[in-house]
Amino acid sequence: MVAVALPLRHAGPNSPRAVALSGGLHPVGVFFLLAGAFLPIMDFFITNVALPSIDASLHASAGELELVIAGYGVAYAALLVVGGRLGDRYGRHGSSWVRSSASSWPRRSAVSLPPSGS
């Protein structure tokens, strides 16, 4: 294997290119990696905080509220697997339109639901 020396633009030792070429991870990359790991936790927290208002508006029992959380978890896991496969198949940039439409789908469908009394 032949090592190729690439010219470093912005040749600072902490530049993203220099860190990537050395095999390390830039602090900005670490931030986004940890933010991605934190998002599912935050989503479940938000859903749990919304449970009292769901109970008040729909008069749901405890079992039905547990079903809301379980359904959210299953849907999240399924879309995570599908998104990972699409990313593997089409790359980050090719599947970005799918990710953006998939993330906005629950909001659009919740707005189009009829009121619970009808």
C-alpha positions, 0 to 999 in steps of 0.5 A: 500500500502506498501512502499518498500525502495530500496537501492540507488546506487550512493546515492547522492541526485541529482542522477537520481535514487534518483530523480526518486524515489522522484517523481521529474525530473532530469535536464537531463530529463528536457533537453531531454523533452524540446529538444523533444518539440523544434524539431518540431519548428526547423524542420518547421524553416528549411523548411521555410529557404529552401523555396527560394531554392525550389522556385528557383529550381522548379519555384514554385508559392506562393501557391505551396510553402504554399502547401509544408509547409502544406504537411510537417505539415500534414505528421509530425502530421500523423507520430507523431500520428502513432509513439505514437501509436506504442510506446504505443503498443510495448514500447520504445525499441520495436518501436525504429527501426520503429522510426529510419527508419521513420526518414530516409525515407524522406531523402532517398526518396528525393535522389531518385527523378528525376530532376525537368526538366525531 
